[in-house]
């Protein structure tokens, strides 16, 4: 008898096809390409160093505010070596910061924001000052160029106005003491802390000083 084995042969062929299919790489539904093929590695994310931007760079919104105690890593009472460790040495060592730098000096630390200067008396920081151009603001949001009217409105009775030493009104000094101040016209307590806004004849802030009694100096170290 001549018997044809058609059904078993078809079953074997079908089983073989299934086995081959299970070994084949998966196909991407959209492109039809094999998903287990080696793909090129992603390029590493571009860093600030790749862009030529210093990691220490900050946007205006990130810059620490000036307070009666100082600015960022610089606070009243720090020794000169601590100032340099925190913000760098004098960015212009040939400049004259005071008539007797050993007893009183004013300079811009190399890593501090533009327009920020420190006063160092007898080796310790006593004052931090701002002048244009600068992105630093006080803790109340004021900087050089803001109006005297806005400052008076913000501080209310806490701000004391006094005549400018060398310029006619509306030039004046607007001083806010936060700690250690008394009723005397000139504050001498080393514990006193405050902020002074120096207003020019345009009625706007020319310079801001923050720190101890030295914020009252009208001629730099004098």
VENVENWO-V767326 format. One record per residue. N is the residue number from 1. RES is the residue in one small letter. PHI is phi as a letter, one per 20 degrees, with the letter a starting at -180 (* if undefined). PSI is psi as a letter, one per 40 degrees, with the letter a starting at -180 (none if undefined). Layout:
# VENVENWO-V767326
n;res;phi;psi
N;RES;PHI;PSI
N;RES;PHI;PSI
This chain:
# VENVENWO-V767326
n;res;phi;psi
1;x;*;h
2;x;e;h
3;x;d;h
4;x;e;h
5;x;e;g
6;x;f;d
7;x;f;d
8;x;f;d
9;x;f;d
10;x;f;d
11;x;f;d
12;x;f;d
13;x;f;d
14;x;f;d
15;x;f;d
16;x;f;d
17;x;f;d
18;x;f;d
19;x;f;d
20;x;f;d
21;x;f;d
22;x;f;d
23;x;e;e
24;x;f;i
25;x;f;i
26;x;f;i
27;x;d;h
28;x;f;h
29;x;f;d
30;x;e;d
31;x;d;e
32;x;n;e
33;x;e;i
34;x;f;h
35;x;e;e
36;x;e;e
37;x;f;i
38;x;f;h
39;x;d;i
40;x;f;h
41;x;f;i
42;x;f;i
43;x;f;i
44;x;f;i
45;x;f;i
46;x;f;h
47;x;e;i
48;x;f;d
49;x;f;d
50;x;f;d
51;x;e;e
52;x;m;f
53;x;d;h
54;x;f;h
55;x;f;d
56;x;e;e
57;x;f;i
58;x;c;i
59;x;e;i
60;x;g;d
61;x;f;d
62;x;e;e
63;x;f;h
64;x;f;i
65;x;e;i
66;x;e;h
67;x;c;i
68;x;f;e
69;x;e;e
70;x;p;a
71;x;c;h
72;x;l;b
73;x;f;e
74;x;d;h
75;x;c;i
76;x;g;h
77;x;o;e
78;x;f;i
79;x;e;i
80;x;g;d
81;x;f;d
82;x;f;d
83;x;f;d
84;x;f;d
85;x;f;d
86;x;e;d
87;x;c;e
88;x;n;i
89;x;f;a
90;x;g;h
91;x;f;e
92;x;c;g
93;x;f;e
94;x;e;e
95;x;f;i
96;x;e;h
97;x;e;e
98;x;a;i
99;x;f;d
100;x;c;g
101;x;g;d
102;x;f;d
103;x;e;d
104;x;b;h
105;x;b;i
106;x;c;h
107;x;b;i
108;x;d;h
109;x;f;h
110;x;g;d
111;x;d;e
112;x;e;i
113;x;g;i
114;x;g;i
115;x;n;e
116;x;d;h
117;x;c;i
118;x;d;i
119;x;d;h
120;x;d;h
121;x;d;h
122;x;l;f
123;x;n;e
124;x;c;i
125;x;f;h
126;x;c;e
127;x;b;i
128;x;c;h
129;x;c;i
130;x;c;i
131;x;b;i
132;x;f;i
133;x;e;h
134;x;b;i
135;x;d;e
136;x;f;i
137;x;c;i
138;x;f;i
139;x;f;e
140;x;d;e
141;x;n;e
142;x;d;i
143;x;b;i
144;x;g;h
145;x;o;e
146;x;f;i
147;x;e;i
148;x;f;d
149;x;f;d
150;x;f;d
151;x;f;d
152;x;f;d
153;x;f;d
154;x;f;d
155;x;e;d
156;x;m;b
157;x;f;e
158;x;f;e
159;x;e;h
160;x;d;h
161;x;e;h
162;x;b;i
163;x;f;i
164;x;f;i
165;x;f;d
166;x;c;e
167;x;c;i
168;x;f;i
169;x;g;i
170;x;e;e
171;x;f;h
172;x;a;i
173;x;d;h
174;x;d;h
175;x;d;h
176;x;c;h
177;x;e;h
178;x;d;d
179;x;b;i
180;x;m;e
181;x;e;i
182;x;d;a
183;x;e;e
184;x;f;i
185;x;f;d
186;x;c;h
187;x;e;h
188;x;d;e
189;x;f;h
190;x;f;e
191;x;e;e
192;x;f;i
193;x;c;h
194;x;a;a
195;x;c;h
196;x;c;h
197;x;d;h
198;x;e;h
199;x;e;h
200;x;e;a
201;x;f;e
202;x;e;e
203;x;n;e
204;x;c;i
205;x;f;h
206;x;e;d
207;x;b;i
208;x;c;h
209;x;c;h
210;x;c;i
211;x;q;b
212;x;e;a
213;x;g;d
214;x;f;e
215;x;f;e
216;x;e;e
217;x;f;h
218;x;d;e
219;x;c;g
220;x;l;b
221;x;f;e
222;x;e;none
